[in-house]
Amino acid sequence: MKLGLFTAAFPSKSLEEVAAWTAENGFETLEIACWPVGKATRRYAGVTTIDVDGFDKEHAKKVQAILKNYGLEISALGYYPNPLHPDPEHREVVIEHLKKVIEAAALVEVPIVGTFIGKDKNKTVPDNLEMYAKIWPPIVKFAAERDVKIAIENCPMIFSYDEWPGGNNLASSPAIWKKMWEIIPDDNFGLNLDPSHLILQMIDYQRVVYDFADKIFHVHAKDLEIDRQGLFENGVLSQGMGWQIPRLPGLGDIDWGRFISALYRVGYDYVISIEHEDRAFEKTEDLIKRGFLLSRDVLRPYIK
């Protein structure tokens, strides 16, 4: 198993700069953020560590050379938009960019693209699954034709009231994953598993590993702290508003020994990629780096 990080926490750094710091500080892999160049639409989105617009073999060789120079591997390319957005024009734009990310992954010989299913937050789960059944099969097939796996992060994408009431990502729970894979049973379609989003929903993250072992393609290391006072004030029907706090690994409610033990037991032997979204460690670049180092020191004893 290898320890890496997601570059989205370094919006102003080049790939070479991130790679140099990552290698120097004992990480082995990078999950590389590949949003379109432009203004971020939300926190930790809109980061372009690699620009896949016009990406070709020459670009791929340059990326591979940088990673080789620092003794690093790319675990995945990451782009997390809303392909089920209610606006058809928005859907078309993000799906076209997702396809560019998939093509870039094939060129760089990266096996995985991490992304979201998306969701129309104002529609029911069955209605969203109906739309998913039309939109997603061609995307998964497009990736398979390029020998790329799609790893869907299980984040419900409901952190603020503009994402209310249903959140912006359908793939949030075991029941929904089962429905997704009934519709699209393809072997290259699975999970980028993030246990922090299971804490919010009171879902046993160790059982998820056991029950869905064959579908875990990539793993995010992010923690979540339940603010008990906020939960008391707002209740579970607020869906996390006022009481879910994204934290660095070791600073929240996840028992990382239990979680990683489960991964070893089912034979997962790929990458754990630290996803840094902790507000207490984000005001300066030095704090961001400190957060990654703290996470490294929490996780490293379990990862060899």
C-alpha positions in Angstrom: 0.0 0.0 0.0 1.2 3.5 -0.8 0.6 6.9 0.8 -0.2 9.9 -1.4 -2.1 13.2 -1.5 -4.6 15.1 -3.6 -3.1 18.2 -5.2 -6.3 20.3 -4.9 -5.1 21.8 -1.6 -2.2 23.5 -3.6 -4.1 25.7 -6.0 -1.2 28.0 -6.8 1.6 25.4 -7.2 2.8 23.8 -10.4 3.0 20.0 -10.8 6.7 20.1 -10.4 6.5 22.2 -7.2 4.0 19.9 -5.7 6.0 16.8 -6.7 9.2 18.2 -5.2 7.6 18.9 -1.8 5.7 15.6 -1.8 8.7 13.5 -2.5 10.9 15.4 -0.1 8.4 14.7 2.7 7.9 11.0 2.3 4.8 10.6 0.1 4.8 8.2 -2.8 1.9 9.1 -5.0 -0.1 12.1 -6.3 -3.8 12.3 -7.1 -3.7 15.2 -9.6 -6.5 17.8 -9.8 -7.6 18.4 -13.4 -10.4 21.0 -13.3 -10.7 23.4 -16.3 -8.6 26.5 -16.1 -10.7 29.2 -14.4 -12.3 30.4 -11.3 -13.2 27.8 -8.6 -16.9 27.2 -8.1 -16.4 25.9 -4.6 -13.7 25.2 -2.0 -11.1 22.7 -3.2 -12.5 22.7 -6.7 -11.3 24.6 -9.8 -7.7 23.5 -9.2 -5.7 22.8 -12.4 -2.4 21.0 -11.5 -2.6 19.5 -15.0 -4.5 21.3 -17.8 -6.0 18.5 -19.9 -7.4 20.9 -22.6 -5.3 20.1 -25.7 -3.4 17.4 -23.7 -1.4 15.2 -26.1 1.5 12.7 -26.0 4.1 15.4 -25.6 2.3 16.8 -22.6 2.1 13.2 -21.2 5.8 12.7 -21.6 6.6 15.9 -19.7 4.2 14.8 -16.8 5.8 11.4 -16.7 9.3 12.8 -16.7 8.4 15.1 -13.7 7.0 12.2 -11.7 9.9 9.9 -12.6 12.4 12.6 -11.6 11.0 12.7 -8.1 10.4 9.0 -7.7 6.6 9.4 -7.6 3.6 7.7 -9.2 0.2 9.2 -10.1 -2.6 7.3 -8.3 -5.4 9.0 -10.2 -6.5 12.1 -12.1 -9.2 13.9 -10.2 -12.1 16.0 -11.4 -15.3 16.2 -9.3 -18.1 18.1 -11.1 -21.9 17.5 -11.4 -22.6 15.4 -14.5 -26.3 15.2 -13.5 -26.8 18.9 -13.1 -30.3 20.1 -13.9 -29.0 22.5 -16.6 -28.4 20.4 -19.8 -25.7 22.9 -21.0 -23.8 22.6 -17.7 -24.0 18.8 -18.0 -22.6 18.8 -21.5 -19.7 21.1 -20.5 -18.6 19.0 -17.5 -19.0 15.7 -19.3 -16.9 16.8 -22.2 -14.2 17.9 -19.7 -14.5 14.6 -17.9 -13.8 12.8 -21.1 -10.7 15.0 -21.6 -9.5 13.9 -18.2 -10.1 10.3 -19.1 -8.2 10.7 -22.3 -5.3 12.4 -20.4 -5.2 9.5 -17.9 -4.8 7.0 -20.8 -2.0 9.1 -22.3 -0.1 9.3 -19.0 -0.9 5.6 -18.3 -2.8 6.4 -15.1 -5.3 3.6 -14.3 -8.0 5.7 -12.5 -10.0 8.8 -12.9 -11.8 10.0 -9.7 -15.0 11.9 -10.0 -18.7 12.3 -8.9 -21.9 10.9 -10.4 -23.5 14.2 -9.8 -27.2 14.8 -8.8 -30.2 17.1 -9.3 -30.5 18.1 -5.6 -34.2 18.9 -6.1 -35.2 15.5 -7.4 -35.7 12.2 -5.7 -33.1 9.4 -5.7 -35.3 7.3 -8.1 -35.6 10.2 -10.5 -31.8 10.8 -10.3 -31.2 7.1 -11.0 -33.4 7.4 -14.1 -31.2 10.2 -15.4 -28.1 8.4 -14.4 -29.1 5.4 -16.5 -29.2 7.6 -19.6 -26.1 9.7 -19.0 -23.5 7.5 -17.3 -23.3 4.3 -19.5 -21.6 6.1 -22.4 -19.1 7.7 -20.0 -18.1 4.4 -18.4 -17.8 2.8 -21.9 -15.7 5.7 -23.1 -13.3 5.1 -20.2 -13.2 1.3 -20.7 -12.3 1.8 -24.3 -9.2 3.6 -23.0 -8.4 1.1 -20.3 -9.3 3.6 -17.6 -11.3 2.9 -14.4 -13.9 5.4 -13.1 -13.7 5.7 -9.3 -16.7 7.5 -7.8 -16.2 9.4 -4.6 -19.1 8.7 -2.1 -19.4 12.3 -0.9 -23.1 13.4 -0.8 -22.0 17.0 -1.5 -24.2 18.6 1.0 -22.1 21.1 3.1 -24.0 24.3 2.6 -27.6 25.5 2.0 -26.9 26.1 -1.8 -26.6 22.2 -1.9 -29.8 21.7 0.0 -31.9 19.6 0.2 -30.5 16.6 -1.7 -26.9 17.3 -2.2 -25.0 17.3 -5.5 -23.7 13.7 -5.7 -26.0 10.7 -5.9 -23.4 8.0 -4.9 -23.7 8.5 -1.1 -24.8 5.1 0.4 -24.7 1.3 -0.1 -28.3 1.0 -1.3 -27.6 3.6 -4.0 -24.3 2.0 -5.0 -26.1 -1.3 -5.5 -28.7 0.3 -7.7 -25.9 2.1 -9.7 -24.1 -1.1 -10.3 -27.3 -3.0 -11.3 -27.7 -0.4 -14.0 -24.0 -0.3 -15.0 -22.3 -3.5 -13.9 -19.1 -2.8 -15.8 -15.8 -3.9 -14.3 -14.1 -0.5 -14.7 -16.8 1.3 -12.6 -16.3 1.5 -8.8 -15.5 3.6 -5.8 -13.0 6.2 -4.6 -13.9 5.4 -1.0 -13.8 8.2 1.5 -14.8 7.0 5.0 -15.5 10.5 6.4 -18.8 10.7 4.4 -19.9 7.5 6.1 -19.4 8.9 9.6 -21.9 11.7 8.7 -24.5 9.1 7.7 -23.8 6.7 10.6 -22.7 4.0 8.1 -20.2 1.4 9.4 -17.1 2.2 7.3 -15.4 -1.2 8.2 -18.4 -3.1 6.9 -18.5 -1.0 3.7 -14.9 -2.2 3.0 -15.9 -5.9 3.6 -19.2 -5.6 1.6 -17.8 -3.7 -1.4 -14.2 -4.9 -1.6 -14.2 -5.6 -5.3 -15.4 -2.1 -6.1 -12.9 -0.1 -4.1 -10.5 1.2 -6.7 -9.0 4.2 -4.8 -9.2 5.5 -1.2 -9.3 9.0 0.1 -8.0 9.7 3.6 -10.2 12.5 5.1 -11.7 12.5 8.6 -14.9 14.0 10.0 -15.7 15.4 13.4 -19.2 15.3 14.6 -19.8 18.5 16.6 -22.1 17.2 19.3 -23.3 20.6 20.3 -24.2 21.4 16.7 -25.9 18.1 16.4 -27.9 18.8 19.5 -28.9 22.3 18.2 -29.7 21.2 14.6 -30.6 17.5 14.6 -30.0 14.9 12.0 -32.7 16.3 9.7 -30.4 19.2 9.0 -28.3 16.7 7.0 -25.0 17.9 8.6 -25.6 21.6 8.5 -24.0 23.0 11.6 -22.4 19.8 12.9 -20.2 18.1 10.3 -16.6 19.3 10.4 -14.2 18.0 7.8 -10.9 17.2 9.5 -7.4 15.8 8.8 -6.9 12.1 9.5 -6.5 11.6 13.2 -8.4 14.8 14.2 -11.9 13.4 13.7 -14.0 10.4 14.6 -12.5 7.7 12.4 -10.5 4.9 13.8 -7.8 4.6 11.1 -6.4 1.4 12.5 -9.9 -0.3 12.1 -10.4 1.2 8.6 -7.0 0.3 7.2 -7.1 -3.1 8.9 -10.3 -3.8 6.9 -8.6 -2.7 3.7 -5.7 -5.1 4.3 -8.1 -8.0 5.1 -9.9 -7.7 1.8 -6.7 -7.4 -0.2 -6.7 -3.7 -1.1 -3.1 -2.8 -1.8 -3.2 0.4 -3.8 -3.1 4.0 -2.6 -4.5 6.0 0.3 -4.6 9.6 -0.9 -4.9 12.3 1.8 -7.7 14.8 0.9 -7.0 18.0 2.8 -10.2 20.0 3.6 -9.6 21.0 7.2 -10.3 24.7 7.7 -8.0 24.9 10.8 -5.1 24.1 8.5 -5.8 26.1 5.3 -5.2 29.8 5.9 -1.6 29.7 4.7 0.5 27.4 2.6 2.6 26.6 5.6 -0.5 25.4 7.5 -1.6 23.3 4.5 1.8 21.6 4.4 1.7 21.1 8.2 -1.7 19.5 7.8 -0.4 17.0 5.2 2.6 16.2 7.5 0.3 15.6 10.5 -1.8 13.3 8.4 1.3 11.5 7.1 2.4 10.8 10.6 -1.0 9.5 11.6 -1.3 7.2 8.7 2.2 6.1 7.9 2.5 3.5 10.7 -0.3 1.5 9.0 0.9 1.9 5.4 3.9 -0.2 4.2 
